[in-house]
Amino acid sequence: MIVLSLTPASAAPAVTIRGVIGLDTEGVAGLTDGGDWGAVASIGGRGAFTRLSDTDVAVDAVVAGGGTNVTVGDSADHGCNGTWLTPTAPADKVCIYIANADNAVDIRGVSISPGPRGTKYGFKIVWSHAVDGEDSFVDAVWAYTRPAT
């Protein structure tokens, strides 16, 4: 007699992936609208569950380190409830938490591919500088939660 035991397949649990993103540059004089600075980050492994569009990548409005001439351009509530010390994100969204910044205005999170097309493998943070000839930087951490499947 052969006895078989079948175990139902279980769903893969939700997984939160975390990383860092940032750039330090000099605010160059003469650039249109304070320049256009940006830094990219990769989501490792299988990437995101779906392609990330501009609306799926958000920067939290709280700037932990303070800084002068710092504003966040997409600080609407995206469900980003963590901090730079404990970054969290809702399912299939990227939340960026600023640890420190200076001379960086209109900080926004965007997809690598402009508009709704996006990619599963990364995202970008962009900003302009406010004061020419001064250091412009953003140091941040991010979280992405791959939903349970």
URJOVEN-V633569 format. One record per residue. N is the residue number from 1. RES is the residue in one small letter. NEAR is the number of other C-alpha atoms within 10 Angstrom. Layout:
BEGIN
((N,RES,NEAR) (N,RES,NEAR))
END
This chain:
BEGIN
((1,m,3) (2,i,4) (3,v,5) (4,l,6) (5,s,6) (6,l,6) (7,t,6) (8,p,6) (9,a,6) (10,s,7) (11,a,8) (12,a,10) (13,p,10) (14,a,13) (15,v,12) (16,t,17) (17,i,19) (18,r,19) (19,g,15) (20,v,17) (21,i,20) (22,g,20) (23,l,16) (24,d,15) (25,t,13) (26,e,14) (27,g,23) (28,v,15) (29,a,13) (30,g,10) (31,l,12) (32,t,8) (33,d,9) (34,g,19) (35,g,16) (36,d,12) (37,w,19) (38,g,20) (39,a,15) (40,v,17) (41,a,16) (42,s,16) (43,i,17) (44,g,13) (45,g,8) (46,r,9) (47,g,17) (48,a,23) (49,f,17) (50,t,14) (51,r,17) (52,l,26) (53,s,21) (54,d,19) (55,t,16) (56,d,22) (57,v,25) (58,a,28) (59,v,26) (60,d,26) (61,a,18) (62,v,15) (63,v,22) (64,a,15) (65,g,12) (66,g,13) (67,g,15) (68,t,12) (69,n,15) (70,v,23) (71,t,22) (72,v,20) (73,g,17) (74,d,18) (75,s,17) (76,a,12) (77,d,11) (78,h,18) (79,g,15) (80,c,22) (81,n,14) (82,g,16) (83,t,20) (84,w,22) (85,l,12) (86,t,12) (87,p,21) (88,t,25) (89,a,24) (90,p,18) (91,a,18) (92,d,20) (93,k,25) (94,v,34) (95,c,29) (96,i,32) (97,y,29) (98,i,27) (99,a,19) (100,n,17) (101,a,26) (102,d,23) (103,n,23) (104,a,25) (105,v,22) (106,d,17) (107,i,26) (108,r,22) (109,g,29) (110,v,26) (111,s,25) (112,i,21) (113,s,16) (114,p,11) (115,g,12) (116,p,13) (117,r,13) (118,g,20) (119,t,17) (120,k,20) (121,y,19) (122,g,21) (123,f,24) (124,k,20) (125,i,24) (126,v,20) (127,w,25) (128,s,24) (129,h,29) (130,a,21) (131,v,18) (132,d,16) (133,g,13) (134,e,15) (135,d,16) (136,s,25) (137,f,24) (138,v,27) (139,d,19) (140,a,22) (141,v,20) (142,w,26) (143,a,25) (144,y,26) (145,t,20) (146,r,23) (147,p,16) (148,a,11) (149,t,9))
END
